[in-house]
Amino acid sequence: MPISREKNIETLKNHPEGWDFIIIGGGATGLGVAVDAASRGYKTVLLEQNDFAKSTSSRSTKLVHGGVRYLAQGDIALVREALHERGRLARNAQHLVKSQKFIIANRKTWEQPFYSVGMKFYDALAGKLNIGKSKIYSKKKVKEGIPKIKFDGLVGGVMYYDGQFDDARMAINLVQTATEHGAVLVNYAGVTGLKKSNGKLSGVSVKDNFTGESFELNGKVVINASGIFVDQIMSMDIKNHKPSVRPSQGVHLIVDGKFLGGDDAIMVPKTSDGRVLFCVPWHNKVILGTTDTPLTEFTLEPRPLEEEIDFILQTAGEYLEQAPTRDDVLCAYAGLRPLAAPKEGADPSKTKEISRSHKLFSNDSGLVTITGGKWTTYRQMAEETVDLGIKIGNLPVHDCITKTLTIHGSKTTTTQDREDWIYVYGTDGEKIRQLEKENPDLAQPLSDKYEFTGGEVVWAVREEMAQKLEDVLARRVRVLFLDARESKVIAPKVAHIMATELGYNKDWELEQVKDYNKLADGYIL
C-alpha cells in the first residue's frame, strides 16, 4: 500500500491507547531506531519536523566505512564496530551499497609499506564481514585505476576497499522498511513539548507543520534522536540544560567524473588540517571532501565557508592532473555533525580530537537520547537504543533482528545495472517502469543532461512521502546534489507533476519553484 502522510496523521490522532516507542528525528539514527523497534513488534511512531534526512543524513561523503582516520588515532573498537556494520549493510541493502576501491597514492618510498601494513590490519578487523582485500599497487596500476591522477613523483600506491552508497535514498528505504513492519512515520510534524506524569515522560505534543494543528501522543518510551537538535529536545525536559553537543561542519564539492577519469577513488590520508580527504566517484560525478570546521550554532541549511571551498580545491589539485576550479563545481553542500561537547580545558578548535563514537543515555524523566556516530553504525546505535528503551519503559523483551533484516528494495546489483540511475530503487525500479508504461508521458526525461523521469516524481509523491519540490529534487532523485544549476532548470516541470498528483493549483507550483530556487542558489558557487 502507498505510504500516505495524511492517513498516518489520522492514525496518530486516533490512537488514544498510545505507543511503545515515540521517536523524535527522521535522520539515519531515528529511522534506524524505528526499523529496529517495529521489526521487534513494538508499536512505533516517528516524528520528523522537516523531511526525512533533510539535515546531516543527506549531506555525508556517501561512504559506508570503518574510518581509516580513526584507525590512525588508535580507536580500534570504533573501527572494528564500523567495519562489521559495513559488512552487514552491504549484505542487507545490496542495491545501494557497493564495494569501492580506494587508492592511497604514495610519493615517498616509506609510505607504501607503512600504509600497506595499516590496511592489512583494517582488513583483519573486518573479520568474516570483510568486503575485499587490500593490495600494494605499482605506479602503472595506480594510473589504470585513476587515469587522471598526477603521475609526477608517484612511486606507487596502496589499494583498499570500503563501501559506497546513496545516503538520502537509504533513508527513504528505511522509512519504507519501518512502515512494512507496522511503524507510523510522519514528516513535517514537529515535537513542541514533552508530556509528564509524576515526573516521568508519558508522551509528546505534536504540531502538523502544514495545517498548524496540534495534538498529543501517549507513549511508554520517548527517544530523542534529533541529531543536531538533541539539545533543543533535552531543554524541553530539563530547565537550564547545558549543551551536550557542538556543531562541526563538513563541506563537500561535486565535480564532473572526468576529474578522476576512472572508477577508483583517491584517499588522501593526511591533509594540512590533519583530516583525510576523499575524491570519490558517485553517480558519474566526483565528491571532493570533507572539512572539519567548528561552528557555534546549528542550522538546517548550513553554507560552505570560502576557506573550506578553497581548502578542498587546493588539496584536490595537489593530486589531480587537472586541478578543479570554482567554475567546475556543480554543487557545494555543507552538513553539520553533532559532536560531543568538549570537556573543560579542551581546545574547542580541534574537532578531529572529539570522539566520533555515539553517546546513549537517559534522563531521570526517562527521556532516552542517542547522539553522535555515523551512517555506517546506524543499525548498531539503533539496537542499543531500543534495548535501553525496553528497560526504561518496562516493555516485554523481544530480540533484535536487524543484523540480517533485508532493507526495502534490496536486490543484487551488477556494475552494468549501475549504469542506469534506476538501480537506486532496487526492486521498486520495475514498478516505476511499469508506471511509465501505463502513462508514456511520465517516461520522458525531465532534463537533457540526466535520466530522471516524471515517473520518479509520481513515485516519490505516492510511495515515498515527498511533500515539497525540495523533497524530490534534493532527496528523492538527488539532482540538487549532482548539479544545482540544472535542478533549477527542471524545477518547474517537477512542480507541475507534483501539483497534478497532489491536487494543488498553479499558485502552489509558483511558490514551490520560488522557494526552491532560493534554496538551490545556496548550493551554487
C-alpha positions as CSV (number, residue, x, y, z in Angstrom):
1,M,0.0,0.0,0.0
2,P,1.2,3.5,-0.7
3,I,2.5,5.5,2.3
4,S,0.2,8.4,2.9
5,R,1.2,11.2,5.3
6,E,-2.4,12.2,5.7
7,K,-3.5,8.7,6.7
8,N,-0.6,8.4,9.1
9,I,-1.5,11.7,10.8
10,E,-5.1,10.4,11.2
11,T,-3.7,7.2,12.7
12,L,-1.7,9.1,15.2
13,K,-4.7,11.2,16.3
14,N,-7.0,8.2,16.6
15,H,-4.7,6.0,18.7
16,P,-5.5,7.0,22.4
17,E,-4.1,3.8,23.8
18,G,-0.6,5.1,22.9
19,W,2.6,3.8,21.6
20,D,5.6,1.8,22.9
21,F,8.2,3.9,21.2
22,I,7.8,7.6,20.2
23,I,10.9,8.6,18.2
24,I,11.9,12.2,17.6
25,G,14.0,12.7,14.5
26,G,13.9,11.3,11.0
27,G,17.6,11.1,10.1
28,A,19.7,7.9,9.9
29,T,19.6,7.3,13.7
30,G,15.9,7.9,14.2
31,L,15.0,5.8,11.2
32,G,17.2,3.0,12.3
33,V,15.5,3.0,15.7
34,A,12.1,2.9,14.0
35,V,13.1,-0.1,11.9
36,D,14.6,-1.9,15.0
37,A,11.6,-1.2,17.3
38,A,8.9,-2.0,14.7
39,S,10.7,-5.2,13.5
40,R,10.7,-6.4,17.1
41,G,6.9,-5.9,17.3
42,Y,6.7,-2.8,19.3
43,K,4.1,-0.1,18.5
44,T,6.3,2.6,17.0
45,V,5.8,6.2,15.8
46,L,8.5,8.5,14.3
47,L,8.1,12.3,14.0
48,E,10.3,14.5,11.8
49,Q,10.0,18.3,11.9
50,N,11.1,18.6,8.3
51,D,11.6,16.0,5.6
52,F,13.4,12.7,6.3
53,A,17.2,13.1,6.1
54,K,16.8,16.8,5.5
55,S,19.8,17.7,7.5
56,T,23.1,15.8,8.2
57,S,21.9,12.4,6.9
58,S,21.7,13.6,3.3
59,R,25.0,15.5,3.3
60,S,27.6,12.8,4.0
61,T,30.6,11.7,2.0
62,K,28.3,8.8,0.8
63,L,30.7,6.2,2.4
64,V,29.9,3.0,4.4
65,H,33.3,2.7,6.0
66,G,35.3,1.7,9.1
67,G,37.1,5.0,9.3
68,V,40.8,4.8,8.3
69,R,41.4,8.1,10.2
70,Y,40.1,6.5,13.5
71,L,42.5,3.6,13.0
72,A,45.4,6.1,12.8
73,Q,44.1,7.7,16.1
74,G,44.1,4.2,17.7
75,D,40.3,3.9,18.2
76,I,40.4,0.2,17.4
77,A,37.0,-0.6,18.9
78,L,35.2,2.1,16.9
79,V,36.8,0.9,13.7
80,R,36.0,-2.8,14.3
81,E,32.4,-2.0,15.1
82,A,32.1,0.2,12.0
83,L,33.7,-2.5,9.7
84,H,31.3,-5.2,11.0
85,E,28.4,-2.9,10.4
86,R,29.7,-2.0,6.9
87,G,29.6,-5.7,6.1
88,R,26.0,-6.1,7.4
89,L,24.8,-3.0,5.5
90,A,26.4,-4.3,2.3
91,R,24.5,-7.5,2.7
92,N,21.2,-6.1,3.7
93,A,21.0,-3.3,1.1
94,Q,22.7,-4.8,-1.9
95,H,21.1,-2.4,-4.3
96,L,22.6,0.7,-2.7
97,V,25.8,-0.3,-1.1
98,K,28.7,-1.3,-3.3
99,S,32.4,-2.2,-2.8
100,Q,34.5,0.8,-3.8
101,K,38.3,0.7,-4.4
102,F,40.2,3.4,-2.7
103,I,43.9,4.2,-3.6
104,I,46.3,5.9,-1.2
105,A,48.8,7.5,-3.6
106,N,52.4,7.1,-2.4
107,R,55.1,9.7,-3.2
108,K,57.7,8.6,-0.7
109,T,59.1,5.1,-0.7
110,W,58.4,4.5,3.1
111,E,54.7,5.2,2.6
112,Q,53.9,2.0,0.7
113,P,54.9,-0.5,3.4
114,F,53.6,1.8,6.1
115,Y,50.1,2.1,4.6
116,S,50.1,-1.5,3.4
117,V,50.5,-2.8,7.0
118,G,47.8,-0.4,8.2
119,M,45.3,-1.5,5.6
120,K,46.0,-5.2,6.2
121,F,45.1,-4.5,9.9
122,Y,42.0,-2.7,8.6
123,D,41.1,-5.9,6.6
124,A,41.7,-8.1,9.6
125,L,39.4,-6.0,11.9
126,A,36.5,-6.6,9.5
127,G,36.8,-10.4,10.0
128,K,34.4,-12.6,8.1
129,L,32.4,-9.4,7.1
130,N,35.3,-8.0,5.0
131,I,34.3,-6.8,1.6
132,G,37.7,-7.0,-0.2
133,K,41.4,-7.4,0.4
134,S,43.9,-4.5,0.2
135,K,46.9,-4.7,-2.2
136,I,50.1,-2.9,-3.0
137,Y,49.8,-1.1,-6.4
138,S,52.6,-0.2,-8.8
139,K,52.6,3.2,-10.5
140,K,51.1,1.7,-13.6
141,K,48.3,0.1,-11.6
142,V,47.5,3.4,-9.8
143,K,47.3,5.1,-13.2
144,E,44.9,2.4,-14.5
145,G,42.5,2.9,-11.6
146,I,42.7,6.7,-11.6
147,P,43.7,7.8,-15.1
148,K,43.7,11.5,-14.2
149,I,45.9,11.3,-11.0
150,K,49.1,13.4,-11.0
151,F,51.8,10.9,-12.2
152,D,54.8,13.1,-11.3
153,G,56.6,11.9,-8.2
154,L,54.4,8.9,-7.8
155,V,56.1,5.7,-6.5
156,G,53.0,3.5,-6.3
157,G,50.0,3.2,-4.0
158,V,48.0,1.0,-1.6
159,M,44.5,-0.1,-2.7
160,Y,41.8,-1.0,-0.1
161,Y,38.1,-1.5,-0.2
162,D,35.3,0.4,1.6
163,G,31.6,0.8,0.9
164,Q,29.8,3.5,-1.0
165,F,26.1,4.3,-1.1
166,D,23.5,7.0,-1.6
167,D,22.6,8.4,1.9
168,A,19.2,10.0,1.3
169,R,18.0,7.0,-0.8
170,M,18.9,4.8,2.1
171,A,16.9,6.9,4.4
172,I,13.8,6.6,2.3
173,N,14.3,2.8,2.1
174,L,14.4,2.8,5.9
175,V,11.1,4.7,6.0
176,Q,9.6,2.0,3.8
177,T,11.2,-0.8,5.8
178,A,9.8,0.6,9.1
179,T,6.4,1.1,7.6
180,E,6.3,-2.5,6.3
181,H,6.9,-3.6,9.9
182,G,4.0,-1.6,11.2
183,A,5.6,1.7,12.3
184,V,3.9,5.0,11.6
185,L,6.2,7.7,10.3
186,V,5.3,11.3,9.6
187,N,7.5,14.1,8.1
188,Y,6.8,17.8,8.7
189,A,5.5,17.1,12.2
190,G,7.5,18.8,15.0
191,V,7.5,17.9,18.6
192,T,6.6,21.1,20.6
193,G,6.6,19.7,24.1
194,L,7.1,16.6,26.4
195,K,4.2,15.3,28.5
196,K,4.9,14.1,32.0
197,S,3.1,12.1,34.7
198,N,4.6,12.0,38.2
199,G,7.9,13.3,36.8
200,K,8.1,10.6,34.1
201,L,7.6,11.1,30.4
202,S,4.2,9.9,29.2
203,G,4.1,11.3,25.7
204,V,4.7,14.3,23.4
205,S,2.9,17.3,22.0
206,V,3.0,17.5,18.2
207,K,2.3,20.1,15.6
208,D,1.4,19.4,12.0
209,N,3.7,21.9,10.2
210,F,1.3,22.1,7.2
211,T,-2.1,22.6,8.8
212,G,-0.9,24.1,12.1
213,E,-3.0,21.6,14.0
214,S,-1.6,20.4,17.3
215,F,-2.3,17.1,19.1
216,E,-0.8,14.9,21.8
217,L,0.5,11.3,21.7
218,N,0.8,8.9,24.6
219,G,3.9,6.7,24.8
220,K,5.9,4.5,27.1
221,V,9.3,5.4,25.8
222,V,10.4,8.7,24.1
223,I,13.6,8.5,22.0
224,N,15.5,11.8,21.3
225,A,17.3,11.0,18.0
226,S,17.1,14.6,16.7
227,G,20.7,14.8,15.6
228,I,22.0,18.4,15.7
229,F,18.8,19.4,17.6
230,V,19.1,17.0,20.6
231,D,19.8,19.8,23.0
232,Q,16.5,21.5,22.0
233,I,14.6,18.4,22.9
234,M,16.6,18.0,26.1
235,S,15.8,21.6,27.1
236,M,12.1,20.6,27.0
237,D,12.9,18.1,29.7
238,I,15.4,19.9,31.9
239,K,15.4,23.6,32.6
240,N,18.8,25.3,32.2
241,H,20.1,22.2,30.3
242,K,23.7,22.6,29.3
243,P,24.5,21.8,25.7
244,S,25.8,18.3,25.2
245,V,26.7,18.6,21.6
246,R,28.5,21.1,19.4
247,P,28.5,21.6,15.7
248,S,31.3,20.7,13.3
249,Q,30.8,21.5,9.7
250,G,31.8,19.2,6.8
251,V,31.8,20.6,3.3
252,H,31.8,18.6,0.0
253,L,32.1,19.8,-3.6
254,I,30.7,17.9,-6.6
255,V,32.6,18.0,-9.9
256,D,32.4,16.1,-13.2
257,G,33.6,12.5,-13.3
258,K,36.3,13.5,-15.8
259,F,38.5,14.7,-13.0
260,L,39.2,11.1,-11.9
261,G,38.6,9.5,-15.3
262,G,38.1,6.1,-13.8
263,D,36.1,4.1,-11.2
264,D,38.6,4.1,-8.3
265,A,38.7,6.7,-5.6
266,I,41.5,8.7,-4.0
267,M,42.0,8.8,-0.3
268,V,44.5,11.4,1.0
269,P,45.5,10.1,4.5
270,K,46.6,13.4,5.9
271,T,45.8,16.9,4.7
272,S,47.2,20.1,6.1
273,D,44.4,20.3,8.6
274,G,45.1,16.7,9.8
275,R,42.0,15.2,8.2
276,V,41.6,12.8,5.4
277,L,40.3,14.0,2.0
278,F,38.4,11.8,-0.4
279,C,37.8,12.1,-4.2
280,V,35.1,9.5,-4.7
281,P,33.0,8.6,-7.8
282,W,29.3,9.0,-7.2
283,H,26.5,8.8,-9.8
284,N,29.0,9.6,-12.6
285,K,30.3,12.6,-10.7
286,V,33.1,13.0,-8.1
287,I,32.7,14.0,-4.5
288,L,35.6,16.1,-3.1
289,G,35.6,16.4,0.7
290,T,35.4,16.8,3.6
291,T,36.3,19.6,6.0
292,D,36.1,19.8,9.8
293,T,35.3,23.3,10.9
294,P,34.0,24.1,14.4
295,L,30.9,26.4,14.4
296,T,28.8,28.0,17.2
297,E,25.3,27.3,16.1
298,F,23.1,24.7,14.4
299,T,21.0,25.4,11.3
300,L,19.0,23.3,8.8
301,E,20.8,24.9,5.9
302,P,24.5,25.5,6.6
303,R,26.6,27.1,4.0
304,P,30.2,26.3,3.0
305,L,32.7,28.9,4.1
306,E,35.0,30.4,1.5
307,E,38.1,29.0,3.2
308,E,36.6,25.5,3.2
309,I,36.0,25.7,-0.5
310,D,39.5,26.9,-1.2
311,F,41.0,24.2,1.0
312,I,39.2,21.4,-0.8
313,L,40.0,22.7,-4.3
314,Q,43.7,23.3,-3.4
315,T,44.2,19.9,-1.8
316,A,42.4,18.0,-4.6
317,G,44.5,19.9,-7.1
318,E,47.7,18.5,-5.5
319,Y,46.6,15.0,-6.5
320,L,44.7,15.5,-9.8
321,E,46.2,16.1,-13.2
322,Q,43.6,18.8,-13.9
323,A,43.0,20.9,-10.8
324,P,39.3,21.7,-10.3
325,T,38.3,25.3,-10.0
326,R,35.3,27.1,-8.6
327,D,33.8,27.1,-12.2
328,D,33.9,23.3,-12.2
329,V,31.9,22.9,-9.0
330,L,28.4,21.6,-9.8
331,C,27.2,21.7,-6.2
332,A,28.7,22.7,-2.9
333,Y,27.0,21.4,0.2
334,A,27.6,21.5,3.9
335,G,26.5,19.3,6.7
336,L,26.7,19.6,10.5
337,R,28.0,16.9,12.7
338,P,26.6,16.8,16.3
339,L,29.8,16.1,18.1
340,A,30.0,15.6,21.9
341,A,30.7,19.0,23.5
342,P,34.4,19.1,24.5
343,K,35.4,18.7,28.2
344,E,36.5,21.8,30.2
345,G,40.0,22.8,29.2
346,A,40.0,21.1,25.8
347,D,40.8,23.1,22.7
348,P,37.4,23.8,21.1
349,S,39.0,24.3,17.7
350,K,40.3,20.7,17.5
351,T,37.2,18.9,16.5
352,K,39.1,16.0,15.0
353,E,40.1,15.1,18.6
354,I,36.5,14.7,19.7
355,S,35.3,11.1,19.7
356,R,33.1,10.1,16.8
357,S,31.6,7.2,18.8
358,H,28.0,7.6,19.7
359,K,26.6,8.5,23.1
360,L,23.5,6.9,24.6
361,F,22.0,8.0,27.9
362,S,18.7,8.6,29.7
363,N,17.4,11.4,32.0
364,D,15.6,11.0,35.3
365,S,12.3,11.5,33.4
366,G,13.0,8.5,31.2
367,L,14.0,10.5,28.0
368,V,16.4,8.4,26.0
369,T,18.9,10.4,24.0
370,I,21.2,9.0,21.2
371,T,23.7,11.2,19.5
372,G,26.9,11.1,17.6
373,G,28.0,8.1,15.4
374,K,27.7,8.0,11.7
375,W,25.7,6.4,8.9
376,T,27.8,3.2,8.9
377,T,26.9,2.4,12.5
378,Y,23.3,3.5,12.4
379,R,22.0,-0.1,12.9
380,Q,24.2,-0.8,16.0
381,M,23.2,2.5,17.5
382,A,19.5,1.7,17.0
383,E,19.9,-1.8,18.6
384,E,21.5,-0.3,21.7
385,T,18.9,2.5,21.9
386,V,15.9,0.1,21.7
387,D,17.5,-2.2,24.3
388,L,17.7,0.8,26.7
389,G,14.2,1.9,25.8
390,I,12.8,-1.6,26.7
391,K,14.3,-1.2,30.2
392,I,13.2,2.3,30.6
393,G,9.6,1.6,29.5
394,N,9.5,-1.8,31.3
395,L,8.4,-3.4,28.0
396,P,8.3,-7.1,27.2
397,V,11.7,-8.1,25.8
398,H,11.9,-9.1,22.1
399,D,15.3,-9.8,20.5
400,C,16.8,-7.5,17.8
401,I,16.6,-9.0,14.3
402,T,18.2,-6.2,12.2
403,K,21.6,-7.8,11.8
404,T,20.1,-9.9,8.9
405,L,17.0,-7.9,8.1
406,T,16.7,-7.1,4.4
407,I,16.2,-3.4,3.8
408,H,13.4,-2.4,1.4
409,G,14.4,-2.6,-2.2
410,S,17.4,-4.8,-1.7
411,K,18.5,-6.9,-4.7
412,T,21.7,-8.0,-6.3
413,T,23.0,-5.1,-8.4
414,T,25.8,-5.5,-11.0
415,T,28.2,-2.9,-12.3
416,Q,26.2,-2.9,-15.6
417,D,22.9,-2.3,-13.6
418,R,24.5,0.8,-12.1
419,E,24.9,2.5,-15.4
420,D,21.2,3.2,-15.3
421,W,20.1,5.6,-12.5
422,I,17.0,3.4,-11.8
423,Y,19.2,1.0,-9.9
424,V,19.0,3.1,-6.7
425,Y,15.3,2.0,-6.4
426,G,16.2,-1.7,-6.2
427,T,13.1,-3.8,-6.5
428,D,11.0,-0.7,-6.9
429,G,12.6,0.1,-10.2
430,E,10.4,-2.3,-12.1
431,K,7.3,-0.7,-10.5
432,I,8.4,2.7,-11.7
433,R,9.0,1.4,-15.2
434,Q,5.5,-0.1,-15.1
435,L,4.0,3.2,-14.1
436,E,5.8,4.8,-17.1
437,K,4.4,2.2,-19.4
438,E,0.9,2.9,-18.3
439,N,1.5,6.6,-18.8
440,P,4.2,7.2,-21.5
441,D,4.3,10.9,-20.8
442,L,5.9,10.1,-17.4
443,A,8.7,8.1,-19.1
444,Q,10.1,11.3,-20.7
445,P,13.4,12.6,-19.2
446,L,13.0,15.8,-17.2
447,S,16.4,17.0,-18.3
448,D,18.7,16.8,-21.3
449,K,21.6,16.0,-19.0
450,Y,20.1,13.4,-16.6
451,E,17.9,10.4,-16.7
452,F,15.3,11.5,-14.2
453,T,11.7,11.0,-15.3
454,G,8.2,12.1,-14.4
455,G,7.5,8.6,-13.3
456,E,10.0,9.0,-10.5
457,V,8.4,12.2,-9.4
458,V,5.0,10.5,-9.2
459,W,6.6,7.6,-7.4
460,A,8.2,10.0,-4.8
461,V,4.8,11.5,-4.1
462,R,2.8,8.3,-4.0
463,E,5.3,5.9,-2.3
464,E,8.0,8.0,-0.6
465,M,6.0,10.7,1.2
466,A,7.5,13.6,-0.8
467,Q,5.6,16.8,0.1
468,K,7.6,19.6,-1.3
469,L,9.6,20.3,-4.5
470,E,12.8,20.3,-2.5
471,D,12.0,16.8,-1.2
472,V,12.0,15.4,-4.7
473,L,14.9,17.3,-6.2
474,A,17.2,17.1,-3.1
475,R,16.5,13.8,-1.5
476,R,14.4,11.5,-3.8
477,V,16.3,12.0,-7.2
478,R,19.4,13.9,-5.9
479,V,19.7,16.3,-8.8
480,L,20.3,19.2,-6.4
481,F,23.4,17.5,-5.1
482,L,24.5,16.4,-8.6
483,D,24.0,19.7,-10.5
484,A,22.4,22.5,-8.6
485,R,22.0,24.7,-11.7
486,E,20.3,22.0,-13.7
487,S,18.0,21.3,-10.8
488,K,16.6,24.9,-11.2
489,V,16.0,24.3,-14.9
490,I,13.8,21.3,-14.3
491,A,12.1,22.6,-11.1
492,P,9.0,24.0,-12.9
493,K,8.4,20.6,-14.6
494,V,8.7,18.7,-11.4
495,A,6.5,21.2,-9.5
496,H,3.8,20.8,-12.2
497,I,3.8,17.0,-12.0
498,M,3.7,17.2,-8.2
499,A,0.8,19.7,-8.2
500,T,-1.2,17.4,-10.5
501,E,-0.6,14.4,-8.3
502,L,-1.3,16.2,-5.0
503,G,-4.2,18.3,-6.3
504,Y,-2.6,21.7,-5.8
505,N,-3.1,24.8,-8.0
506,K,-0.8,26.9,-10.1
507,D,-0.1,29.3,-7.2
508,W,1.4,26.3,-5.2
509,E,3.6,25.4,-8.2
510,L,4.9,29.0,-8.5
511,E,5.5,29.3,-4.7
512,Q,7.4,26.0,-4.6
513,V,9.6,27.0,-7.5
514,K,10.4,30.3,-5.9
515,D,11.3,28.7,-2.6
516,Y,13.3,26.0,-4.3
517,N,15.3,28.4,-6.5
518,K,16.3,30.4,-3.4
519,L,17.4,27.2,-1.7
520,A,19.4,25.9,-4.7
521,D,21.2,29.2,-5.0
522,G,22.9,28.3,-1.7
523,Y,24.5,25.3,-3.4
524,I,25.9,27.2,-6.3
525,L,29.3,28.9,-6.1
